[in-house]
Amino acid sequence: MRPADDDPFKDWIATSAVRAKPSLTDFALGRGEDLASVRWFVFGAQDELLSHPALRPLGLAERNRLAAARLVHFLDDMTLTEHRIVNTAAQAIAQNLLKDFLPEPMALDALKLYTDEGYHAFFTAHASRALRQCFSLAARDEPSLKIAALEAWVAEAPPAQRDLAWFMVGFVGETMITKAIVDSMRGTAHSGLQRLLLAHLEDEWVHARYFAQAFALVWKGLDAPARAHWGGQLPRVMAAFHARDPRLHGEWLEQAGLGVAARERVLGRLCGGEGLATRTRQLCANTLQVLERCGALKDRAVRERFVEAGLIDPDHHR
């Protein structure tokens, strides 16, 4: 049982950031000719897409539209992840289906997290719609590769273990999302979007603490074979969260005016296999810290899977 003063959702009614700030939907993004002359997005040297040499010939309007398409994709992807992935994991906890590992108060707290994620999905979808209208971007209804990969992974688990599989997906999603939001905040200079992302980040820090505490209890309650199995599967879950869609990126680049050869050079860097492990390692740094603290990476079989995936070094301390 966790101490009462270590409750991530303490004073939740008053402090849950996105739910308490309905003004976050008040976007005034601008229209028409303004889009060609205003620097809507931050183009730093660390931007993996916009810093590529092949994009240097693009004007400000084209770069704005490309960055907007990417941000819309991030927001749409986050909306889906919140209500279709994280909240499915939260449901399993809230229904006390993991009572062998988690105390009942944590099941009640899962409903608070579930409620937060509903607000996040609404506000995030609203921001995406405003951006699409502003930049005349078409809505996309293609299935998400990430969502499909995560749901397929859960479906592989025996029925009796699917609640635990959903928990593992929720754990990775909620412990890595803070880094993804921070990176997105670095990519936009618009104050309305910054306010939304910052409020979302405040909530996700709370959610990350909750899932870190829950994972520590679950890991402690697993026997050795179960630890080897679930721990060894986590690199696949982490990779699914950060895989990129080369077809989608190719469409963005084509719409920005890049030729076939230039598109292939950019896609080679963005979607190539060599970069996936590095990106996943960076974006899941918080998740890896939790695994380290819980002692999960001390398990030889688990550690070997993480080394094979490039998520930790071969000489990672035991």
LUMKE-772770 format. One record per residue (C-alpha): x, z, y; residue number from 1; residue in three letters. Coordinates in nm, 2 decimals, padded with zeros to 4 digits. Each point is the difference from the previous one (the first is absolute). Layout:
BEGIN
[[X,Z,Y],NUM,'ala']
...
end
This chain:
BEGIN
[[00.00,00.00,00.00],1,'met']
[[00.14,-00.10,00.34],2,'arg']
[[00.02,00.27,00.27],3,'pro']
[[-00.29,-00.01,00.25],4,'ala']
[[00.24,-00.06,00.29],5,'asp']
[[00.14,-00.31,-00.17],6,'asp']
[[-00.33,-00.19,00.01],7,'asp']
[[00.05,-00.34,00.15],8,'pro']
[[-00.37,-00.02,00.10],9,'phe']
[[-00.01,00.34,00.18],10,'lys']
[[-00.22,-00.04,00.31],11,'asp']
[[-00.09,-00.35,-00.12],12,'trp']
[[-00.33,-00.01,00.20],13,'ile']
[[00.18,00.03,00.33],14,'ala']
[[00.33,-00.18,-00.08],15,'thr']
[[-00.08,-00.31,-00.21],16,'ser']
[[00.13,-00.25,00.25],17,'ala']
[[-00.18,-00.33,-00.05],18,'val']
[[-00.34,00.16,-00.07],19,'arg']
[[00.02,00.20,00.32],20,'ala']
[[00.09,-00.30,00.22],21,'lys']
[[-00.29,-00.25,00.01],22,'pro']
[[00.15,-00.16,00.31],23,'ser']
[[00.25,-00.17,-00.22],24,'leu']
[[-00.24,-00.29,-00.05],25,'thr']
[[00.01,-00.08,00.38],26,'asp']
[[00.24,-00.30,-00.01],27,'phe']
[[00.05,-00.22,00.30],28,'ala']
[[00.24,-00.26,-00.16],29,'leu']
[[-00.03,-00.28,00.25],30,'gly']
[[-00.09,-00.36,-00.05],31,'arg']
[[00.08,-00.36,00.07],32,'gly']
[[00.30,-00.09,00.21],33,'glu']
[[00.12,00.36,00.00],34,'asp']
[[00.11,-00.03,-00.36],35,'leu']
[[00.27,-00.26,00.09],36,'ala']
[[00.18,00.21,00.26],37,'ser']
[[-00.03,00.36,-00.10],38,'val']
[[00.25,00.15,-00.25],39,'arg']
[[-00.25,00.16,-00.23],40,'trp']
[[00.25,00.09,-00.28],41,'phe']
[[00.35,00.14,-00.02],42,'val']
[[00.26,-00.24,-00.13],43,'phe']
[[00.30,00.21,-00.10],44,'gly']
[[00.30,-00.10,-00.19],45,'ala']
[[-00.12,00.20,-00.30],46,'gln']
[[-00.32,-00.21,-00.03],47,'asp']
[[00.05,-00.17,-00.34],48,'glu']
[[-00.24,-00.28,00.08],49,'leu']
[[00.02,-00.07,00.37],50,'leu']
[[00.38,00.04,00.02],51,'ser']
[[00.06,-00.28,-00.25],52,'his']
[[00.21,-00.28,00.16],53,'pro']
[[-00.26,-00.26,-00.11],54,'ala']
[[-00.25,00.15,00.24],55,'leu']
[[00.22,-00.02,00.31],56,'arg']
[[-00.16,-00.33,00.13],57,'pro']
[[-00.35,00.17,00.01],58,'leu']
[[-00.14,00.07,00.34],59,'gly']
[[-00.15,00.33,00.10],60,'leu']
[[-00.36,-00.11,-00.07],61,'ala']
[[00.09,-00.11,-00.36],62,'glu']
[[00.20,00.32,-00.06],63,'arg']
[[-00.29,00.21,00.13],64,'asn']
[[-00.24,-00.18,-00.24],65,'arg']
[[00.23,00.04,-00.30],66,'leu']
[[00.05,00.37,00.07],67,'ala']
[[-00.38,00.04,00.05],68,'ala']
[[-00.07,-00.17,-00.33],69,'ala']
[[00.25,00.24,-00.17],70,'arg']
[[-00.15,00.31,00.16],71,'leu']
[[-00.36,-00.11,-00.09],72,'val']
[[00.12,-00.04,-00.36],73,'his']
[[00.15,00.35,00.01],74,'phe']
[[-00.32,00.15,00.14],75,'leu']
[[-00.22,-00.18,-00.24],76,'asp']
[[00.22,00.10,-00.29],77,'asp']
[[00.00,00.36,00.12],78,'met']
[[-00.38,00.00,00.02],79,'thr']
[[-00.03,-00.12,-00.36],80,'leu']
[[00.26,00.24,-00.12],81,'thr']
[[-00.18,00.30,00.17],82,'glu']
[[-00.34,-00.06,-00.14],83,'his']
[[00.07,-00.18,-00.33],84,'arg']
[[00.32,00.17,-00.11],85,'ile']
[[00.07,00.34,00.17],86,'val']
[[-00.37,00.10,00.00],87,'asn']
[[-00.03,-00.08,-00.37],88,'thr']
[[00.29,00.24,-00.06],89,'ala']
[[-00.17,00.25,00.23],90,'ala']
[[-00.32,-00.03,-00.20],91,'gln']
[[00.17,00.09,-00.32],92,'ala']
[[00.15,00.31,00.15],93,'ile']
[[-00.33,00.09,00.19],94,'ala']
[[-00.20,-00.01,-00.33],95,'gln']
[[00.25,00.24,-00.15],96,'asn']
[[00.11,-00.25,-00.26],97,'leu']
[[00.35,00.12,00.03],98,'leu']
[[-00.09,00.37,-00.04],99,'lys']
[[00.27,00.04,-00.27],100,'asp']
[[00.26,-00.04,00.28],101,'phe']
[[-00.17,00.07,00.34],102,'leu']
[[-00.19,00.31,00.11],103,'pro']
[[-00.35,-00.04,00.12],104,'glu']
[[00.08,00.05,00.37],105,'pro']
[[00.21,-00.31,-00.01],106,'met']
[[-00.30,-00.19,-00.14],107,'ala']
[[-00.20,00.11,00.30],108,'leu']
[[00.28,-00.11,00.23],109,'asp']
[[-00.01,-00.34,-00.16],110,'ala']
[[-00.34,-00.05,00.16],111,'leu']
[[00.16,00.06,00.34],112,'lys']
[[00.26,-00.26,-00.07],113,'leu']
[[-00.28,-00.23,-00.13],114,'tyr']
[[-00.19,00.04,00.33],115,'thr']
[[00.31,-00.06,00.21],116,'asp']
[[00.07,-00.32,-00.19],117,'glu']
[[-00.35,-00.13,00.07],118,'gly']
[[00.06,00.04,00.37],119,'tyr']
[[00.34,-00.16,-00.03],120,'his']
[[-00.15,-00.30,-00.18],121,'ala']
[[-00.27,-00.04,00.27],122,'phe']
[[00.23,00.02,00.30],123,'phe']
[[00.27,-00.21,-00.16],124,'thr']
[[-00.25,-00.27,-00.09],125,'ala']
[[-00.13,00.01,00.36],126,'his']
[[00.35,-00.05,00.14],127,'ala']
[[00.06,-00.29,-00.24],128,'ser']
[[-00.32,-00.17,00.11],129,'arg']
[[00.09,00.04,00.37],130,'ala']
[[00.34,-00.16,-00.06],131,'leu']
[[-00.15,-00.28,-00.20],132,'arg']
[[-00.24,-00.08,00.28],133,'gln']
[[00.27,00.03,00.26],134,'cys']
[[00.24,-00.24,-00.17],135,'phe']
[[-00.27,-00.22,-00.16],136,'ser']
[[00.12,00.09,-00.35],137,'leu']
[[-00.22,-00.09,-00.29],138,'ala']
[[-00.13,00.28,-00.22],139,'ala']
[[00.14,-00.01,-00.35],140,'arg']
[[-00.19,00.09,-00.31],141,'asp']
[[00.27,-00.08,-00.27],142,'glu']
[[00.06,00.29,-00.24],143,'pro']
[[00.29,00.22,00.09],144,'ser']
[[00.30,-00.03,-00.24],145,'leu']
[[00.09,00.36,00.05],146,'lys']
[[-00.35,00.13,-00.07],147,'ile']
[[-00.03,-00.22,-00.31],148,'ala']
[[00.34,00.12,-00.13],149,'ala']
[[-00.08,00.37,00.05],150,'leu']
[[-00.34,-00.03,-00.16],151,'glu']
[[00.14,-00.19,-00.29],152,'ala']
[[00.26,00.27,-00.05],153,'trp']
[[-00.26,00.27,-00.01],154,'val']
[[-00.21,-00.21,-00.24],155,'ala']
[[00.29,-00.01,-00.25],156,'glu']
[[-00.02,00.38,-00.04],157,'ala']
[[-00.22,00.13,-00.29],158,'pro']
[[-00.34,00.11,00.14],159,'pro']
[[00.08,00.36,-00.05],160,'ala']
[[00.30,-00.03,00.23],161,'gln']
[[-00.14,-00.22,00.27],162,'arg']
[[-00.07,00.29,00.24],163,'asp']
[[00.36,00.10,-00.03],164,'leu']
[[00.10,-00.36,00.06],165,'ala']
[[-00.21,-00.01,00.32],166,'trp']
[[00.16,00.32,00.11],167,'phe']
[[00.35,-00.16,-00.04],168,'met']
[[-00.11,-00.30,00.21],169,'val']
[[-00.14,00.23,00.27],170,'gly']
[[00.31,00.21,00.00],171,'phe']
[[00.23,-00.30,00.06],172,'val']
[[-00.24,-00.15,00.26],173,'gly']
[[-00.04,00.31,00.21],174,'glu']
[[00.37,00.11,-00.01],175,'thr']
[[00.13,-00.34,00.11],176,'met']
[[-00.27,-00.10,00.26],177,'ile']
[[00.16,00.20,00.28],178,'thr']
[[00.31,-00.22,00.00],179,'lys']
[[-00.21,-00.32,00.00],180,'ala']
[[-00.20,00.12,00.30],181,'ile']
[[00.31,00.10,00.19],182,'val']
[[00.14,-00.35,-00.06],183,'asp']
[[-00.32,-00.16,00.12],184,'ser']
[[00.01,00.21,00.32],185,'met']
[[00.35,-00.13,00.07],186,'arg']
[[-00.14,-00.35,-00.03],187,'gly']
[[-00.27,00.02,00.27],188,'thr']
[[00.01,00.09,00.37],189,'ala']
[[-00.37,00.01,00.06],190,'his']
[[-00.11,00.35,00.10],191,'ser']
[[-00.34,-00.02,-00.17],192,'gly']
[[00.15,-00.09,-00.33],193,'leu']
[[00.27,00.26,00.04],194,'gln']
[[-00.26,00.27,00.06],195,'arg']
[[-00.18,-00.10,-00.32],196,'leu']
[[00.31,-00.01,-00.21],197,'leu']
[[00.12,00.33,00.13],198,'leu']
[[-00.32,00.18,-00.07],199,'ala']
[[00.00,-00.16,-00.35],200,'his']
[[00.36,00.12,-00.05],201,'leu']
[[-00.10,00.36,00.09],202,'glu']
[[-00.26,00.00,-00.27],203,'asp']
[[00.23,-00.17,-00.26],204,'glu']
[[00.27,00.27,00.06],205,'trp']
[[-00.27,00.25,-00.12],206,'val']
[[-00.10,-00.22,-00.29],207,'his']
[[00.36,-00.05,-00.11],208,'ala']
[[00.05,00.38,-00.01],209,'arg']
[[-00.31,00.04,-00.21],210,'tyr']
[[00.11,-00.26,-00.25],211,'phe']
[[00.35,00.14,-00.01],212,'ala']
[[-00.14,00.34,-00.09],213,'gln']
[[-00.24,-00.14,-00.25],214,'ala']
[[00.27,-00.21,-00.17],215,'phe']
[[00.23,00.31,-00.04],216,'ala']
[[-00.28,00.17,-00.18],217,'leu']
[[-00.08,-00.30,-00.22],218,'val']
[[00.36,-00.06,-00.09],219,'trp']
[[00.04,00.37,-00.09],220,'lys']
[[-00.30,-00.03,-00.23],221,'gly']
[[00.11,-00.31,-00.19],222,'leu']
[[00.19,00.03,-00.33],223,'asp']
[[00.33,-00.18,-00.05],224,'ala']
[[-00.15,-00.33,-00.15],225,'pro']
[[-00.25,-00.02,00.27],226,'ala']
[[00.26,00.05,00.27],227,'arg']
[[00.21,-00.28,-00.15],228,'ala']
[[-00.30,-00.23,-00.01],229,'his']
[[-00.15,00.06,00.35],230,'trp']
[[00.34,00.05,00.17],231,'gly']
[[00.12,-00.32,-00.16],232,'gly']
[[-00.30,-00.19,00.12],233,'gln']
[[00.03,00.10,00.37],234,'leu']
[[00.25,-00.27,00.10],235,'pro']
[[-00.25,-00.26,-00.10],236,'arg']
[[-00.27,00.16,00.21],237,'val']
[[00.24,00.03,00.30],238,'met']
[[00.10,-00.37,-00.04],239,'ala']
[[-00.37,-00.10,-00.01],240,'ala']
[[-00.06,00.17,00.33],241,'phe']
[[00.27,-00.20,00.17],242,'his']
[[-00.01,-00.34,-00.16],243,'ala']
[[-00.04,-00.29,00.24],244,'arg']
[[-00.22,-00.31,-00.03],245,'asp']
[[00.22,-00.31,00.06],246,'pro']
[[-00.31,-00.23,00.02],247,'arg']
[[-00.15,00.21,00.28],248,'leu']
[[00.33,00.02,00.19],249,'his']
[[00.05,-00.37,-00.05],250,'gly']
[[-00.34,-00.07,00.17],251,'glu']
[[00.09,00.21,00.30],252,'trp']
[[00.33,-00.18,00.04],253,'leu']
[[-00.16,-00.34,-00.04],254,'glu']
[[-00.26,00.09,00.27],255,'gln']
[[00.28,00.11,00.23],256,'ala']
[[00.14,-00.35,-00.03],257,'gly']
[[00.30,00.05,-00.24],258,'leu']
[[00.09,-00.29,-00.23],259,'gly']
[[00.03,00.02,-00.38],260,'val']
[[00.37,00.06,00.00],261,'ala']
[[-00.02,00.27,00.26],262,'ala']
[[-00.29,00.17,-00.18],263,'arg']
[[00.19,00.01,-00.32],264,'glu']
[[00.30,00.17,00.16],265,'arg']
[[-00.22,00.27,00.16],266,'val']
[[-00.19,00.05,-00.32],267,'leu']
[[00.32,00.03,-00.20],268,'gly']
[[00.10,00.30,00.21],269,'arg']
[[-00.34,00.16,00.03],270,'leu']
[[-00.13,-00.04,-00.36],271,'cys']
[[00.31,-00.04,-00.21],272,'gly']
[[00.05,00.24,-00.29],273,'gly']
[[00.32,00.14,00.14],274,'glu']
[[-00.16,00.14,00.31],275,'gly']
[[-00.30,00.16,-00.18],276,'leu']
[[00.19,00.30,-00.14],277,'ala']
[[00.17,00.07,00.33],278,'thr']
[[-00.33,-00.02,00.19],279,'arg']
[[-00.18,00.22,-00.25],280,'thr']
[[00.28,00.25,00.01],281,'arg']
[[-00.01,00.02,00.37],282,'gln']
[[-00.38,00.02,00.03],283,'leu']
[[-00.03,00.25,-00.28],284,'cys']
[[00.27,00.24,00.12],285,'ala']
[[-00.25,00.28,00.04],286,'asn']
[[-00.14,-00.06,-00.35],287,'thr']
[[00.35,00.02,-00.14],288,'leu']
[[00.07,00.32,00.18],289,'gln']
[[-00.31,00.16,-00.16],290,'val']
[[00.11,-00.12,-00.34],291,'leu']
[[00.35,00.15,00.07],292,'glu']
[[-00.15,00.34,00.10],293,'arg']
[[-00.22,00.01,-00.31],294,'cys']
[[00.29,-00.07,-00.23],295,'gly']
[[-00.15,-00.32,-00.12],296,'ala']
[[00.32,-00.19,00.04],297,'leu']
[[00.19,00.25,-00.21],298,'lys']
[[-00.18,-00.14,-00.31],299,'asp']
[[00.24,-00.25,-00.15],300,'arg']
[[-00.27,-00.25,-00.11],301,'ala']
[[-00.17,00.01,00.34],302,'val']
[[00.33,-00.03,00.19],303,'arg']
[[00.10,-00.31,-00.21],304,'glu']
[[-00.32,-00.18,00.10],305,'arg']
[[00.06,00.07,00.36],306,'phe']
[[00.36,-00.12,-00.02],307,'val']
[[-00.11,-00.32,-00.18],308,'glu']
[[-00.25,-00.06,00.28],309,'ala']
[[00.27,00.05,00.26],310,'gly']
[[-00.18,00.29,00.16],311,'leu']
[[00.29,00.25,-00.05],312,'ile']
[[00.37,-00.05,-00.06],313,'asp']
[[00.15,00.02,-00.35],314,'pro']
[[00.20,00.30,00.11],315,'asp']
[[-00.30,00.18,00.13],316,'his']
[[00.07,00.38,-00.04],317,'his']
[[-00.15,00.15,-00.31],318,'arg']
end
